[in-house]
Amino acid sequence: MNKKLRMKNKSSMNHNKDWNLAEVSSTKWEFVNLSEQEEDLVYRMHKLIGNRWDLIAGRIPGRKPEEIERFWLMRHSEAFSNLRTQTKS
């Protein structure tokens, strides 16, 4: 790619920074309730393929990759440990 074309692409990218992006707070997430079988499948699949949420969700009918990732993060993140204990009480 020549220098003029790169400069043009760079300047057009700077003009597109006016996107309407809303900040998402993960502390406002609600827990994802999975059945015992779904949880078991998530744990086994994660052990095999890691954080490939789209592949894991593809094995569970009606679940989206975002839901599976949120479930995993909320179960395994220290940031949500106090929220987990509050909901158990």
C-alpha positions in Angstrom: 0.0 0.0 0.0 1.5 3.4 -0.9 2.0 6.2 1.6 -0.8 8.4 0.3 -3.3 5.6 0.5 -2.2 4.8 4.1 -2.5 8.4 5.1 -6.0 8.6 3.6 -7.1 5.5 5.4 -5.7 6.7 8.6 -7.5 10.1 8.4 -10.8 8.4 7.5 -10.4 6.1 10.5 -10.0 9.1 12.8 -13.2 10.7 11.6 -15.1 7.5 12.5 -14.4 7.7 16.2 -17.8 9.3 16.9 -19.4 6.0 17.4 -22.2 5.7 20.0 -20.6 3.2 22.3 -22.2 2.7 25.7 -20.0 1.6 28.5 -21.0 -1.8 29.9 -20.5 -2.4 33.6 -19.9 -6.1 34.4 -21.0 -5.5 38.0 -24.5 -5.1 36.8 -24.6 -8.5 35.1 -27.1 -11.0 36.4 -26.1 -14.5 37.0 -26.7 -17.0 34.2 -28.6 -20.0 35.5 -27.5 -23.1 33.8 -28.8 -26.6 34.5 -26.5 -29.1 36.1 -26.0 -30.8 32.7 -25.2 -27.5 31.0 -22.6 -26.6 33.7 -21.0 -30.0 33.4 -20.7 -29.6 29.6 -19.3 -26.1 29.9 -16.6 -27.3 32.4 -15.7 -30.4 30.2 -15.6 -28.3 27.0 -13.5 -25.6 28.6 -11.0 -28.2 29.7 -10.8 -29.5 26.2 -10.8 -26.3 24.1 -10.3 -23.4 26.5 -12.1 -20.0 26.1 -13.8 -20.8 22.8 -17.2 -19.7 24.0 -18.8 -19.8 20.5 -17.9 -23.5 20.2 -19.1 -24.3 23.7 -22.4 -22.4 23.2 -22.9 -24.2 19.9 -23.2 -27.5 21.9 -25.9 -26.1 24.2 -29.2 -25.3 22.4 -30.5 -21.9 23.1 -27.3 -20.5 24.7 -25.3 -17.6 23.3 -21.5 -17.4 23.6 -21.9 -14.2 25.7 -24.0 -16.1 28.2 -21.5 -18.9 28.5 -18.6 -16.4 28.9 -20.5 -14.4 31.5 -21.3 -17.6 33.4 -17.6 -18.6 33.4 -16.4 -15.2 34.4 -18.8 -14.8 37.2 -18.0 -18.3 38.6 -14.2 -17.9 38.3 -13.5 -14.2 38.8 -12.5 -12.8 42.2 -14.2 -9.6 41.3 -17.6 -11.4 41.6 -16.8 -13.5 44.7 -18.6 -11.1 47.0 -21.6 -11.0 44.7 -21.7 -14.8 44.7 -21.7 -15.0 48.5 -24.5 -12.3 48.7 -26.8 -14.3 46.4 -26.2 -17.6 48.2 -27.4 -16.1 51.5 
